[in-house]
Every structure is written in C-alpha cells, then in structure tokens.
Amino acid sequence: MALVKIYDREIEYEVSYRNVKYPRLEFKTGKLLLVLPKNYGNEKKIIDKHKDWIYRKSLIIEEAKRKAKKKRIENRNEEELRNIIKKLVKKFSDDLGVKVNIIYFRRLKSKWGSCSNKSNLSFNTLLKYLPYDLIKYVVFHEITHLKERKHNKKFWEIMSKKFRDYEKKEKDLLAYWFLIQEIERME
Ligand SMILES: [Zn+2]
C-alpha cells in the first residue's frame, strides 16, 4: 500500500504489474488500484496524468462509504431474489416492449447487472442484500439497455422518466456496493 498526495487529500493506492497492454486505474473495491504492464516502470507518471479523475473519484467513494454506514441490508435468500427479479423482468420488458432471452444469476465481480447483445441479462446475486426499490432500479436499467445499448442521452431519458431520482439511486447503489464489500470480507 502506498500513499499519494493530490491537492488536499492523501490517497491510498496499490500497484499490480500484470500481463496487460495498457495501464488502467480502478476503484472497484473502493481503493485505488493501478494495473500496469509488466515493464511499465514508475507509477508516478500515470497518477499525475489522471490526478483530477482520481481526486474526484476518491471524493465520490468517500461519500458513498460514509452513507453506507447508515444503510441496512435485507435478509433475503437467492431464491427469493430470483423470483423478485423474474417478475420485474416480465413487467418491465412488457412495459418497454422488448424481448429478453435468458436471465442469468451470477456472482459478478464489479457490477450489479449486465445485458448482452443476445438479449441475455445477468444479475449479481449480491442484489439479494438490496432494498426492493434498488433491485427494481437495477432491473429497469438492464431492460433499458435492450432499447439503448449505451449510457447515452436517450438511455438516461428513459431511466429518468421512470425514476426521477435516478442520480440518488446511482449514489445509493455505490454506497451499498461498499457496504456489501465489507460484509463479504467479514464472512
Ligand atoms: Zn448500464
């Protein structure tokens, strides 16, 4: 673990040298991880290049972690989750007039859900810990991808018609993400 000072903040980070072509920065677990090609050398250059992004992201994550302390998790099993999601998929795909192929339930490492170009949906089984309205939000998000593949203007228009507070929902999802990381670490 190393520390870097960016403006007024001390930010912790880790470096991982891997067989990758390009360097990348991640905040998946809430801590900054620099994934660098094996012969990349010193990490200072890439930190400096992305310092504004790192700074902004670390603020957002800190806020999410603070919020996470006030959140409570739901006590559902995976079967209950599957039933809830199947019903929501049925309803929302009818509402939006789209067809869903297969629904998968998996332990996804870095997201709540995904949508493939074969119209298959995957949902993270960790959604079982989330309040119902956030599960609804995630399901609607993935179904909306059957209309709009990318997170473009049109996509957010559809989302915001259904969820006026979609920005808050995004923040809540991030807060839950970190809360669940904590729980998973303890188990
Ligand atoms: Zn998406």
Boltz pocket constraint, residues with backbone or C-beta under 6 A from the ligand:
constraints:
  - pocket:
      binder: B
      contacts: [[A, 141], [A, 145], [A, 149], [A, 151]]
      max_distance: 6.0
